[in-house]
Amino acid sequence: MRRRAESVILMPSSADKTNQPPTGGVATVERRNFLQLGLAGVAELGLPWSFPLQVSAQDVSSTRPVASKRPATQPIYCCIFIEFIQPWDQNEALRQVKELGLGNMVSVSETFHVGNSDEDRQRWKQRFPSLADEVDAVPRFPERPEHGHAVVFDLPPDFRRQQLQLCRELGLLTFSWPRELPASERSHEPDPALFSALITGESLSILTITRSLEQLRAMETQPVTRDLDGDIPEQLKHQKVSIFDNPEQLDFQVMHDWMVRRFRLHGDALRARHGGRLAAIESSTQVRMSLEAGGDVPIFELVPSDPLRGLASTRGAAVAYEKDFWGVHTAMGYYRAPTDRWTPERLRIAYDLFYAGGASYFSEPNLALRNWGSCSAFFQMRGSPDIRWAEQECRPFDDPICVRGREVLGSFYSFTQFHQRPPGGPRVRLGYVLGNLDSWGGNREERLWMVDHPGFLATDALETWHHIKHVFDTEPWYIGPRLYYWQADPAKPLQHSTPPCGQVDLVPSEAPLEKLEGYGTLVFLGWNTMTEELYAKLVAFVEGGGTLFLSVPHLDTRTRSDQPHAFLNNGDVGRLCGVRIVGPGPQAKDVLFARQTTSGRHVMPQGTRYLESAPLAQVELAGARMLAHPRDKTDQPVLLEHRLGKGTVYLLATWEYPGQRLDALITDILRTLAEAEQTEIAVEGRDVFYAIYDGTMPSGQPFSTVYLVNHDIHGQSAYPVLVLHKARMPVRVGNELRIAWIFDKLLVSPSNRFTQVTDARREDGGWTVMLESASPALAAEQRLQIRTPDTASAITLDGKHLVLEKGIEGDHFIRCRLSGHHTLRIEGTR
C-alpha cells in the first residue's frame, strides 16, 4: 500500500461556526464565476467559517449570471493532489490548478522520487542540504530507471510557509496544514488550511484478511493507522497484557471493542494535538467504526473497492451518525493499472455517481497533473508491483490521458460551483442493515474480525451478503437455467433494473430509531448479534409502518460462531416476529411459495416451486402466518409473515444463515420488497444510475430533481424510461449528467447540465418556469425536454413562441439557445 499523507477536515470546530465574514472594505460577492473568484466564490456558497477575503470589486466581473436565491446547500469541494511532484515543481502545479480551473482545494503531499543518478541526487542536496543524509540513504532502484525510488521527506518549514502564502494568493483552500509547520502558526490569519488528521486511513481493510493470534498480538505494538501521524497512543504503549494471550476469551464483542478503543485513543490524541475534526478515508464497508471511534468526516476510497457498496456504506454511516458531510477519494489513477484511455471516463462516471448520491467532497490524486503508475507509487522495493504492459513510470502533464483527466475534472468542478443541488440528500427507501458485531468488509470473507480461530468462522453469514448485488441487478437478454428448466431460478422478473429511488444504504444497526424510520424497508443479510436495544428499535420501526426482512439466526445473541445458540428472550420473539424459536428443524429439499402476503404492497410469487434446500428452524406460531413451506411438509414454515402495527415482518425460518442456499427464493423476496419501495418517480434501464432529491422553489412550489448518470465508459448514450405517476417517457442520457426537474406532473429537463431551473409557479392556467444558463460560451443549441400532463396549447421562451417537437425516441422538446436568465411559459396545462 502507498504510505498516505494526512487527511483533511472540511468542517470547522463548533467554535468557528459563529464567525461571520468581514465586511469592511470587502466587496459583496454574488455567486458568479467560481473558477475566477476562488475563496470569494466559496464564501458565497455559505461556508460556516470566515476568511479575511481581500477581494476588490473589479475581481468579481464575470459572464456567469447570478442565480436566484434558494436555501443554502452543502458546499462542494474539489481537491487536486500535488502528489509525487518534485518540490521545485510544486508551486507551478499549484498555479496550474488555479489557472486551469481544476478545483478549489489542493493537497500538497510529502511524497517524491529521489532518482537513481548522481545528478538527480545532487540536485536534491543542493536545494535541500538538510536532507543530504536522507537522500544518500535511499536505495537505487534500477527497475525504475526514469524516476527511481519513492520517498517521504519533510521539507524545510520556510518552504512550506511560502507555499501556504501562495495558496492564499491564489485563493485555494488546502487539504491539510503542512506537517512540517507547528500547529501554533495556524492562528496567523489568513489561514487557508482546513486541517485535520486521519482517525483511520485504509485501516479497516485489514478486517478482510485472516490473521493469526501472533500477528494480531504484534499489531498492538504498531501505529494505529498508516497515516503519517499514526503514533501509538500512550495508553496502548504501556499495556502489559494482551487480549490475544487467552484466545478462548476472545469473541466478536471483545474484538470490536479492541479495535474501536485503539482508534478512539488515537483520535483523542490527534484532536488534543491539532484541534479541529477528524476524517476517515476507508475503502471498507465498515467506515461506521471510524465514526463510532470519534471520526467526523467519512470519505470513501473508491478504488480498489466496489463503488456502489462504498457509496451505500459511507452515506449510510453518515446518516446514522448525523454527519451531513461526506465524500469520495477516487484514486482512479493508481489502482487500475495500467492507466489507459478509459481511466478518465471511469473518473467521470465515479464523480457523477457520487455527486448524485449526495457526496460533497471529491478528490483524485493521480490524474490531473501527472499520472504515476502503481509501479512507482510504493515506498518499498519489495512491495512495488512489476511494470505491466503499456504501463509507464509516469505519464507527463501533456499526455493525452492527463489532458482528458483535466477536462473531466475542470468541467465537473465548474458544474458543482454553478448547479444548486437541493439540500437534504437523495431519497433512500431501502436499507441493508450492517448487523451488530458484523465485520463484513465488502469482500468475500470467511471469518469475522480477522481472527484465525474456529469461533470466528462465519462463512454462511458472510456469504449471505452476496444478495446485496441483486438490488443492482441488470440482466442480459438470455440467462441459462441453473437446474431443470429454471425451477431453481428466481421467478419474479426484474421490473426496473434499478433500486427504488435509484439508491440503497448500508445501515449501521446502531443507528438511532429516528434514522431507521427514514427507510421504508430494512433487510438483514450478514451476521447479527441481537440485543434488547436493537430488538426494541426494530419493533418500533415496524409498528410505525416499516417492512423488515430477517432470518432466525439474526435473533441469536451469540458472540462467537462456535457458541451454542442463545436466542433473545429464550426464543420468544413473538412481539416482533410472531413466533417462538424452539430449536433445529428438518431439512427442506424444495420449497413451495404457497400463500400470498396480506400486505397490499408486496406481491409475492405465490405458487412457485423452488428446487432448493436448507436446514430449517422449528418454530411455534404466535401470530405469524406461514407463506412458504417445504413441498412435502405443509406444517413446517420456511417464510413467515407477521403484521405488527402499521408494518410487516418477513421471517426466513432457516436454522443457519442462508449463505448460498435458497438463493432463488431469497432473490424473489428481495425483488418484491424493493419493488414495493418504488415511488411516483422511477427509472427503468440497465445503463444508468439515478437519484431523486426533493425541495422547494423560492416561490414555494415543491419540486423533485432527478439526476441520471450514464455508466457507459465509451460515451454511448443511454435511453432509460422515466416513469412519472405511471406515465412513461424516454430520456436521452449522454456522457454527462442529465438532470430533470419535476413539478407535480410537469417535467422540464435541459440537455445541457449547465442549464438549471431556478423557480417555477403554477399560474393562469399554465406554468411559468425560470431558467438559468451558465455563460455565452455554452450557448449552443440544446433540447429542452418538456412533458406535461395535458397537451400544451402554447409554449413561449422569453415571449417567443416555440414548437414542441417529438424526437425519434418519443421524447418531446423545444430547441433553444440559452444564456443567462430566461422565462419559459407553458400554457394550457393543469
Secondary structure, DSSP 8 states (H G I E B T S, - for coil): ---B---B--S--GGGGG-----TT-----S--HHHHTHHHHHHTT-SS-------GGGG--SS------------EEEEEE-S--HHHHHHHHHHHHHTT--SEEEE-SEEE--SSHHHHHHHHHH-GGGHHHHHHS---TTSTTT--EEE----HHHHHHHHHHHHHHT-EESS--TTS-GGGGGSSS--B-B--EEEES-GGGGGS-B-HHHHHHHTTS-SSSBTT----HHHHT--S-GGG-GGG--HHHHHHHHHHHHHHHHHHHHHHH-S--EEEESSTTTHHHHHTT--EEEEE-TTS-HHHHHHHHHHHHHHTT----EEE--HHHHSSS--TTHHHHHHHHHHHHHHHT--EEEESSSSS-EE-GGGS-S-TTT-----TT--SEE-TTSHHHHHHHHHHHHHHHHHHH----TT-----EEEEE-TT----SS--SBSTTB-SGGGB-HHHHHGGGGGGGGG----S----SSTTTTTS--S--SSSS-GGG-EEEEETTS-HHHHTT-SEEEE-S-----HHHHHHHHHHHHTT-EEEEEGGGGB--SSTTS---BGGGGB-HHHHSEEEEEEEEEESSEEE-S--S-TT----TT-EE---EEEEEEEESS-EEEEEETT-TTS-SEEEEEETTEEEEEE-BSS--TTTTHHHHHHHHHHHHHHT--SEEEE-SSEEEEEEEEE-TTS-EEEEEEEEE--TT---B--EEEETTEEEE--B-SS-EEEEEETTEEEEESSTTEEEEEEEEETTEEEEEEEE--GGG-S-EEEEEE-SS--SEEEETTEEE--EE-TTS-EEEEE---EEEEEEEES--
